[in-house]
Amino acid sequence: MIGPDFRRLLWATGIDNLGTGAFTAAVPLLTVTLTRDPRLVSLVSAAAYLPWLLLSLPAGALADRHDRAGLLWRAQAAQAVLVAVTAVLAACGAIGIPVLAVTAFGLGAGEVVFSTAAQAILPDLVAKPLLPRANGRQQAITTVTEQFAGPPLGSLLFGVAAALPFGLDAVSFAVSAVLVARLPRRAGPARTRSAIRDGLAWLLRHRLLRTLAILVAVNTFCGQLAAATLVLLATEVVHLDARGYGLLLAGAALGSVLGGLVNARVVARIGSRPALLTSLAVNVGAFAGIGLSRDAVVLGAFLALNGFVTTLWNIVTVGLRQEQVPSALLGRVSSAYRLLSWGLIPVGTLAGGLVAHGLGLRAPYLVAAAVRGIALVAALPVLIGPLWTGQRRV
């Protein structure tokens, strides 16, 4: 049975991500009022993901060595202070590209710590048989708030005053910090140096998880390559205004919400491996469809499809890690996995700006679809091999 501690984490996640969704919609809208250069637009987005490259391994060591609940609330509190300062600067008209980039980096650093600790603490809050259900609920509430409810709210608030979405995000971080501070306290015994080394070494010895990490690295690189200039594709090619852009993101989130809600049933019916392979293959087609879309309805439909399958394969891979990695190593292995899988996101974001600048605003999604397809074909020998369950060292 899923108890009150998990529900507290679930509520904290939802409240936090409501503000984050508003912030996510407001930042590109504010950015395009300052510049129309795709390279600068992508620079702000890259700054938000750079901490995944720089801080993933130390964050995993912290999650295994220190009290995970303490890490959660401290990360949220620091993010609340940072975004509150940004809201004041936006209200005073003293914000520019450098300030946005610094804010994005700081919030990204907090997210690395929060996300790593949240994944590591989850098996302490619910029994292993309930992990798919718990992960699905976490993913669903994250999607509902961050992608469905938050972006339209952020767009509407931005239309009233540029500072309002940032203020909402600050409040959401503060409330989330209060909730996660009440989670049970547990500290791990790992030492920092060995924590970083052992987590990475464990992952590299596990052939399936290692392959998935590399495949996800390619996919997230391509995802950011494509999505970094989505705001320009939506506003300049499909001709949406700020409200329309927020609704587009909300419509796209519907697919992610559905993926989070039905994932356990899908996996139970067809199995984890078929679910993963199907979602990865459909994802390639969805990216091609986004790049070729001619109107907002078609664009939103392909974005929704992409959200559904992305949520599905994300939940499957997170569940695999939580099931197969020992609890004492989970924070370190998860951070090593994310270093490999998310470390290329800043590079992909900058590459997306360059591709859009040189080849047009549709090109990033088409290039990303081709690269994702090639990567999936290359990974198939491992994904369809005999390593899916019961093997840790290969």
C-alpha positions as CSV (number, residue, x, y, z in Angstrom):
1,M,0.0,0.0,0.0
2,I,1.3,3.5,-0.9
3,G,1.4,5.4,2.4
4,P,1.4,9.0,3.6
5,D,5.1,9.6,3.0
6,F,4.8,8.9,-0.7
7,R,1.7,11.1,-0.9
8,R,3.7,13.9,0.7
9,L,6.4,13.5,-1.9
10,L,3.8,13.3,-4.6
11,W,2.2,16.6,-3.5
12,A,5.5,18.3,-3.2
13,T,6.4,17.2,-6.7
14,G,3.2,18.5,-8.1
15,I,3.3,21.9,-6.4
16,D,7.0,22.3,-7.4
17,N,6.4,21.4,-11.0
18,L,3.3,23.7,-11.3
19,G,5.6,26.6,-10.7
20,T,8.4,25.1,-12.9
21,G,5.9,24.7,-15.7
22,A,5.0,28.4,-15.5
23,F,8.7,29.3,-15.4
24,T,9.4,27.0,-18.4
25,A,6.8,28.8,-20.5
26,A,7.8,32.3,-19.4
27,V,11.5,32.0,-19.9
28,P,11.5,31.4,-23.7
29,L,8.7,34.1,-24.1
30,L,10.8,36.6,-22.2
31,T,13.9,35.5,-24.1
32,V,12.3,36.2,-27.5
33,T,11.4,39.7,-26.4
34,L,15.1,40.3,-25.8
35,T,16.5,38.5,-28.9
36,R,15.3,36.6,-32.0
37,D,18.7,34.9,-32.5
38,P,18.2,31.1,-32.3
39,R,21.7,30.7,-30.9
40,L,21.0,33.0,-27.9
41,V,17.6,31.4,-27.3
42,S,19.3,28.0,-27.2
43,L,22.0,29.3,-24.9
44,V,19.5,30.0,-22.1
45,S,18.1,26.5,-22.5
46,A,21.6,25.0,-22.5
47,A,22.4,26.8,-19.2
48,A,19.5,25.0,-17.5
49,Y,20.9,21.5,-18.4
50,L,24.6,22.2,-18.0
51,P,24.4,21.2,-14.3
52,W,23.5,17.6,-15.4
53,L,26.9,17.4,-17.0
54,L,28.8,19.1,-14.2
55,L,27.0,18.0,-11.0
56,S,25.4,14.6,-11.6
57,L,28.1,12.5,-10.0
58,P,28.6,14.6,-6.9
59,A,24.8,14.8,-6.5
60,G,24.6,11.0,-6.5
61,A,27.3,10.8,-3.9
62,L,25.4,13.3,-1.7
63,A,22.2,11.3,-2.1
64,D,23.8,8.1,-0.8
65,R,26.0,9.7,1.9
66,H,23.6,12.3,3.4
67,D,20.0,12.5,4.5
68,R,17.9,12.4,1.3
69,A,14.9,14.3,2.8
70,G,17.3,17.0,3.9
71,L,18.8,17.3,0.5
72,L,15.3,17.6,-1.0
73,W,14.1,20.5,1.1
74,R,17.4,22.4,1.0
75,A,17.5,22.2,-2.8
76,Q,14.0,23.5,-3.0
77,A,14.7,26.3,-0.6
78,A,17.7,27.5,-2.5
79,Q,15.7,27.4,-5.8
80,A,13.0,29.5,-4.1
81,V,15.4,32.2,-3.2
82,L,17.1,32.3,-6.6
83,V,13.9,32.6,-8.6
84,A,12.4,35.2,-6.2
85,V,15.4,37.4,-6.9
86,T,14.8,36.9,-10.6
87,A,11.2,37.9,-10.2
88,V,12.3,41.2,-8.6
89,L,14.7,41.9,-11.4
90,A,12.0,41.1,-14.0
91,A,9.6,43.5,-12.3
92,C,12.3,46.2,-12.3
93,G,13.1,45.7,-16.0
94,A,16.7,44.8,-15.1
95,I,16.8,41.4,-16.7
96,G,18.7,40.2,-19.8
97,I,20.1,37.1,-21.4
98,P,23.0,36.8,-18.9
99,V,20.6,37.0,-16.0
100,L,18.3,34.4,-17.5
101,A,21.2,32.1,-18.2
102,V,22.5,32.3,-14.7
103,T,19.0,31.7,-13.3
104,A,18.5,28.7,-15.5
105,F,21.8,27.3,-14.4
106,G,21.1,27.8,-10.7
107,L,17.6,26.2,-11.0
108,G,19.1,23.3,-13.0
109,A,21.7,22.7,-10.3
110,G,19.0,22.5,-7.7
111,E,17.0,20.2,-9.9
112,V,20.0,17.8,-10.2
113,V,20.1,17.4,-6.4
114,F,16.4,17.2,-6.0
115,S,15.7,14.8,-8.8
116,T,18.6,12.4,-7.8
117,A,17.6,12.4,-4.1
118,A,13.9,11.9,-5.0
119,Q,14.6,8.8,-7.2
120,A,16.9,7.4,-4.5
121,I,14.4,7.9,-1.7
122,L,11.4,6.4,-3.5
123,P,12.2,2.8,-2.8
124,D,12.4,3.7,0.9
125,L,8.9,5.0,0.8
126,V,7.1,2.3,-1.2
127,A,7.6,-1.5,-1.6
128,K,9.3,-2.7,-4.7
129,P,6.2,-4.3,-6.2
130,L,4.6,-0.9,-6.1
131,L,7.4,1.0,-7.8
132,P,5.9,1.0,-11.3
133,R,2.7,2.4,-9.9
134,A,4.5,5.0,-7.8
135,N,6.8,6.0,-10.7
136,G,3.7,6.3,-12.9
137,R,2.0,8.6,-10.4
138,Q,5.1,10.7,-10.0
139,Q,5.5,11.0,-13.8
140,A,1.8,11.8,-14.2
141,I,1.6,14.5,-11.6
142,T,4.9,16.0,-13.0
143,T,3.4,16.1,-16.5
144,V,0.0,17.4,-15.4
145,T,1.6,20.3,-13.5
146,E,4.8,21.0,-15.3
147,Q,3.6,20.5,-18.9
148,F,-0.2,20.7,-18.8
149,A,-1.3,23.2,-16.1
150,G,1.9,25.2,-15.6
151,P,2.7,26.5,-19.2
152,P,-0.7,28.0,-19.9
153,L,-0.7,29.6,-16.5
154,G,2.8,30.9,-17.0
155,S,1.8,32.3,-20.4
156,L,-1.3,34.0,-19.0
157,L,0.7,35.5,-16.1
158,F,3.4,36.6,-18.5
159,G,0.8,38.5,-20.5
160,V,-0.1,40.4,-17.4
161,A,3.4,41.0,-16.1
162,A,6.7,39.4,-16.9
163,A,7.6,38.9,-13.2
164,L,4.5,37.0,-12.2
165,P,5.5,33.5,-13.5
166,F,8.8,33.8,-11.6
167,G,7.0,34.8,-8.4
168,L,4.7,31.8,-8.7
169,D,7.7,29.5,-9.2
170,A,9.3,30.9,-6.0
171,V,6.2,30.2,-4.0
172,S,5.9,26.7,-5.4
173,F,9.5,25.9,-4.4
174,A,8.9,27.2,-0.9
175,V,5.7,25.1,-0.3
176,S,7.4,22.0,-1.7
177,A,10.4,22.5,0.6
178,V,8.0,22.5,3.6
179,L,6.4,19.2,2.5
180,V,9.5,17.2,1.8
181,A,11.1,18.4,5.1
182,R,8.6,16.1,6.8
183,L,9.8,12.9,5.0
184,P,11.6,10.3,7.1
185,R,15.3,10.9,7.6
186,R,17.8,8.3,6.5
187,A,21.6,8.8,5.9
188,G,23.8,6.5,3.9
189,P,27.3,5.4,4.9
190,A,29.1,5.9,1.7
191,R,32.3,8.0,1.4
192,T,32.3,10.7,-1.3
193,R,35.3,9.4,-3.4
194,S,34.3,5.8,-3.4
195,A,30.6,6.8,-3.9
196,I,31.4,8.5,-7.2
197,R,33.8,5.8,-8.4
198,D,31.7,2.8,-7.3
199,G,28.4,4.1,-8.8
200,L,30.0,4.7,-12.2
201,A,31.8,1.4,-12.1
202,W,28.6,-0.5,-11.2
203,L,26.8,1.0,-14.1
204,L,29.5,0.4,-16.6
205,R,29.6,-3.3,-15.7
206,H,25.8,-3.7,-16.3
207,R,25.5,-4.1,-20.0
208,L,21.8,-3.5,-20.3
209,L,21.7,-0.4,-18.2
210,R,24.9,0.9,-19.7
211,T,23.4,0.5,-23.2
212,L,20.2,2.2,-22.1
213,A,22.2,5.1,-20.7
214,I,24.0,5.6,-24.0
215,L,20.8,5.3,-26.0
216,V,19.1,7.8,-23.7
217,A,22.1,10.1,-24.1
218,V,21.6,10.1,-27.9
219,N,17.8,10.6,-27.4
220,T,18.1,13.4,-25.0
221,F,20.7,15.1,-27.1
222,C,18.4,14.9,-30.1
223,G,15.4,15.9,-28.0
224,Q,17.1,19.1,-26.9
225,L,18.5,19.7,-30.4
226,A,14.9,19.7,-31.6
227,A,13.1,21.4,-28.7
228,A,15.6,24.2,-28.1
229,T,14.0,26.4,-30.8
230,L,10.4,25.0,-30.5
231,V,9.2,28.4,-29.4
232,L,10.5,29.9,-32.7
233,L,8.9,27.1,-34.7
234,A,5.6,27.7,-33.0
235,T,5.6,31.5,-33.1
236,E,7.3,32.2,-36.5
237,V,6.4,29.1,-38.6
238,V,3.0,28.1,-37.2
239,H,2.3,31.7,-36.2
240,L,1.1,31.2,-32.6
241,D,1.0,34.0,-30.0
242,A,2.1,33.6,-26.4
243,R,-1.2,32.1,-25.3
244,G,-1.2,29.7,-28.2
245,Y,2.3,28.6,-27.4
246,G,1.2,27.8,-23.8
247,L,-1.8,25.9,-25.1
248,L,0.4,24.0,-27.5
249,L,2.6,22.9,-24.7
250,A,-0.4,21.9,-22.6
251,G,-1.9,19.9,-25.5
252,A,1.4,18.1,-25.9
253,A,1.4,17.3,-22.2
254,L,-1.9,15.4,-22.5
255,G,0.1,12.5,-24.1
256,S,2.6,12.5,-21.3
257,V,-0.2,12.5,-18.7
258,L,-1.8,9.5,-20.4
259,G,1.5,7.7,-20.5
260,G,2.0,8.2,-16.8
261,L,-1.4,6.9,-15.9
262,V,-1.5,3.8,-18.1
263,N,2.1,2.8,-18.1
264,A,1.7,0.1,-15.4
265,R,-1.2,-1.5,-17.4
266,V,0.8,-1.3,-20.7
267,V,3.9,-2.9,-19.1
268,A,1.7,-5.6,-17.5
269,R,0.0,-6.4,-20.7
270,I,2.9,-6.5,-23.2
271,G,6.0,-6.5,-20.9
272,S,8.8,-4.0,-20.2
273,R,10.9,-4.8,-23.2
274,P,8.2,-4.6,-25.9
275,A,6.9,-1.4,-24.2
276,L,10.4,0.1,-24.4
277,L,11.1,-0.9,-28.0
278,T,7.7,0.3,-29.2
279,S,8.0,3.6,-27.5
280,L,11.5,4.2,-28.9
281,A,10.4,3.4,-32.5
282,V,7.3,5.5,-32.3
283,N,9.3,8.4,-30.9
284,V,11.4,8.5,-34.1
285,G,8.2,8.9,-36.2
286,A,6.8,11.5,-33.9
287,F,9.9,13.7,-34.3
288,A,9.7,13.5,-38.1
289,G,6.0,14.4,-37.9
290,I,6.7,17.4,-35.7
291,G,9.3,18.7,-38.2
292,L,6.9,18.3,-41.1
293,S,3.8,19.7,-39.4
294,R,2.1,22.6,-41.2
295,D,-0.4,23.8,-38.6
296,A,-0.9,23.9,-34.8
297,V,-3.3,21.0,-34.6
298,V,-1.0,18.6,-36.4
299,L,2.0,19.9,-34.5
300,G,0.2,19.5,-31.1
301,A,-0.9,15.9,-32.0
302,F,2.7,14.8,-32.8
303,L,4.0,16.5,-29.7
304,A,1.3,14.6,-27.6
305,L,2.4,11.3,-29.2
306,N,6.0,12.1,-28.4
307,G,5.0,12.9,-24.8
308,F,3.2,9.6,-24.4
309,V,6.0,7.3,-25.7
310,T,8.7,9.4,-23.9
311,T,6.9,9.0,-20.6
312,L,6.5,5.3,-21.2
313,W,10.2,4.5,-21.9
314,N,11.3,6.8,-19.1
315,I,9.1,5.0,-16.5
316,V,10.4,1.6,-17.7
317,T,14.0,2.6,-17.5
318,V,13.6,4.2,-14.0
319,G,11.9,1.1,-12.8
320,L,14.7,-1.1,-14.1
321,R,17.2,0.9,-12.1
322,Q,15.2,0.9,-8.9
323,E,14.6,-2.9,-9.2
324,Q,18.2,-4.0,-10.2
325,V,20.4,-1.5,-8.3
326,P,21.1,-2.1,-4.6
327,S,19.5,0.5,-2.4
328,A,22.9,1.7,-1.0
329,L,24.1,2.4,-4.5
330,L,20.9,3.7,-6.1
331,G,21.8,7.4,-5.8
332,R,25.3,7.0,-7.2
333,V,24.2,4.7,-10.0
334,S,21.3,6.9,-10.9
335,S,23.6,10.0,-11.0
336,A,26.1,8.1,-13.2
337,Y,23.2,7.0,-15.5
338,R,22.0,10.6,-15.7
339,L,25.5,11.9,-16.3
340,L,25.8,9.6,-19.4
341,S,22.2,10.1,-20.5
342,W,21.7,13.8,-19.7
343,G,25.3,15.1,-20.1
344,L,24.9,15.8,-23.8
345,I,21.7,17.9,-23.3
346,P,23.6,21.3,-23.2
347,V,25.5,20.3,-26.3
348,G,22.3,19.3,-28.0
349,T,20.6,22.5,-27.1
350,L,23.4,24.6,-28.6
351,A,23.6,22.3,-31.6
352,G,19.8,22.9,-32.1
353,G,20.3,26.6,-32.2
354,L,23.1,26.2,-34.8
355,V,21.0,23.8,-37.0
356,A,18.0,26.1,-36.8
357,H,20.1,29.1,-37.7
358,G,21.8,27.4,-40.6
359,L,19.1,25.1,-42.0
360,G,15.8,26.5,-40.9
361,L,13.4,26.1,-38.0
362,R,12.0,22.7,-39.1
363,A,15.4,21.1,-39.6
364,P,16.2,20.3,-35.9
365,Y,13.3,17.9,-35.6
366,L,14.1,16.1,-38.8
367,V,17.8,15.8,-38.0
368,A,16.9,14.5,-34.5
369,A,14.5,11.9,-36.0
370,A,17.2,10.5,-38.3
371,V,19.9,10.3,-35.5
372,R,17.4,8.7,-33.1
373,G,16.5,6.0,-35.7
374,I,20.2,5.2,-36.3
375,A,20.9,4.9,-32.6
376,L,17.9,2.6,-32.0
377,V,19.0,0.2,-34.7
378,A,22.6,0.2,-33.3
379,A,21.2,-0.7,-29.8
380,L,18.8,-3.5,-30.9
381,P,21.3,-6.4,-30.4
382,V,21.4,-5.6,-26.7
383,L,17.8,-4.6,-26.3
384,I,16.5,-7.8,-27.8
385,G,19.2,-10.0,-26.2
386,P,19.0,-12.2,-23.1
387,L,20.1,-9.5,-20.6
388,W,16.7,-8.0,-19.6
389,T,16.4,-9.5,-16.2
390,G,18.5,-11.0,-13.5
391,Q,21.9,-9.9,-14.6
392,R,24.0,-7.3,-12.9
393,R,27.5,-7.8,-14.2
394,V,28.1,-8.4,-18.0
